[in-house]
């Protein structure tokens, strides 16, 4: 198990424009050849947008993009003409495939924090696609077969326990609260990368929310 602490993430964004970002993997100007990916995950970005702030239209391709709102509302618009508002508890997936452009903005009434996770597809190309699952239930897995991955959302009361899936690769990100994972104490923004995990549990020290990626061998 490789634990990565929140304070060790790469800081980016444009504070003057109301954008603050923290990157768990090599990203943009923060190039780290030893931190390019884990399993299928190639980015896990925490984004904070002030009122009215956002990312102007920009392109993506050959990437599976999954977004999880922590607080606030995210307005998403892409080059197909689709516009949606994503709120806490919703899972948004954008398969960029051969290419798509989109805009992400905080058009809501309060500051916005969201996590955006990028995964490498098993096969490049294809047609872009989009999906939103509203209010995903606790312990309900969300399959991402294009990347050979499964997302597990776990919301735990203090003292609650959850198993980390036995998998070739498991990526555990603490959204909120405090948990103990295989002898390590993890807090908000901390993550653990487990290889060939078997019989690993997480126990919540406080009310907590975890995102867990279960991935096949790459």
Buried (B, 14 or more C-beta within 10 A) or exposed (E): BEBBEBEEBBEBBEEEEBBBBBBBBBBEEBEEEEBEBBBBBBBBBBBBBBEEBBBEEEEBEBBBBBBBBBBBBBBBBBEEEEEEEBBBBBBBBBBBBEEBBBBBBBBBEEBBBBBBBBBBBBEEEEEBBBEBBEEBEEEEEBEBEBBBBBBBBBBBEEEBEBEBBEBBBBBBBBBBBBBBBBEEEBBBBBBBBBEEBEEBEBBBBEBBBBBBBBBBEE
